[in-house]
Amino acid sequence: MRRADVSRRVALVGLAAAALPDLSAAQASPWRDIQIAAKPIAHFSKTSQATQFGSLMFLGGLTLTSADREFGGLSGLAMEADGRSFVAVSDEGAWLTAQVSVDGQRPVGIEAARLGPILGADGIALKRKRDKDCEAVAILDGTLQRGTLLMAFERNHRVEHFPVRDRIVQASAGALVMPREAARMETNKGLEAMTVLAGGPYKGAVIAFSERLADADGHHTGWLWIDGQPQRIGLTAVGGFDVTDAAALPDGALLVLERRFRWTEGVQMQLRLIPAAEITPGRVAAGRVLLTADNTYEIDNMEGLSTHREPDGTLVLTLVSDDNFNTVLQRTVLLRFALNA
């Protein structure tokens, strides 16, 4: 099959969900409005007022808190094209939709936040940890007003479709075909990063990586869904980091967010850029490291990553952290960078 044909056909992955009928109010998720307070983060570095970090320019950040007990644990993030509306998911089975308010390109607050449980195909909220541990989310088609989301789950390893209407996530509407080797993933080290390629020869294809499933050479394991079928792709392991999320770039390239934790050094994060030419079934991609940050920077357990392009052409990265619902020792942090790659 020619690459051009593949590029057109990979989009078929989402057709079943996109064709779903409108859902009545009675079928809607039991969501609620919540308030999220935001404290500004003026500087990314704790030791300087620098704004440029290699090819990344820090635009600003926020520390987020809420009185709602189910706010937190944010493990995946997807921004709409406007760079304001977003959806996030938690590893305790909840979704969050909201809007980032900005001053220029600097984030200053969170508005219109809605929180609800992830619903199974039966319309009932997922209860068991092995079923509700959601680690990544992507907008497959449409918008958060009317579209389809993909969510990746670890423990009970799968990727599922979820219609979204008026920023309310509906019940599961089916799942992607999973590779046989997914059964080898550890319970708590399964699918952690997932997105939909935005350009290149495999535009429209879903790509996902395991947090920690190594091949014989120690490379990370991932899959690229082409024509609805998963095909293996690898990613070199760098510096002992685990994969936590991925975000697509317009030219077909991929950004990968990674994390490392050691009791002796705390948490670290790493961002890698994978060119479109390296994203090919059967290949082990390597890319290049854009940023590595430790506890001398305003980071936490960074697990969510998304991108959008501003009207002036600026490519913006948004990152969010998982506080593990431990508000004493950890934070929910939202960071924004402009990428000049």
Sequence and secondary structure as in RCSB ss.txt:
>XXXX:A:sequence
MRRADVSRRVALVGLAAAALPDLSAAQASPWRDIQIAAKPIAHFSKTSQATQFGSLMFLGGLTLTSADREFGGLS
GLAMEADGRSFVAVSDEGAWLTAQVSVDGQRPVGIEAARLGPILGADGIALKRKRDKDCEAVAILDGTLQRGTLL
MAFERNHRVEHFPVRDRIVQASAGALVMPREAARMETNKGLEAMTVLAGGPYKGAVIAFSERLADADGHHTGWLW
IDGQPQRIGLTAVGGFDVTDAAALPDGALLVLERRFRWTEGVQMQLRLIPAAEITPGRVAAGRVLLTADNTYEID
NMEGLSTHREPDGTLVLTLVSDDNFNTVLQRTVLLRFALNA
>XXXX:A:secstr
  HHHHHHHGGGGGHHHHT     GGGS   EEE  EEEEE  SBSS    EETTEEEEEEEEEE S TT   EE
EEEE TTSSEEEEEETTSEEEEEEEEEETTEEEEEEEEEEEE B TTSSB  SHHHH EEEEEEEEE SSEEEEE
EEETTTTEEEEEEEETTEE     B    GGGGGS TTSSEEEEEE  SSTTTT EEEEEEEEE TTS EEEEEE
ETTEEEEEEE   TT EEEEEEE TTS EEEEEEEEETTTEEEEEEEEE GGG  TT EE  EEEEEE TTBS  
SEEEEEEEE TTS EEEEEEE  TT TTT  EEEEEEEE  
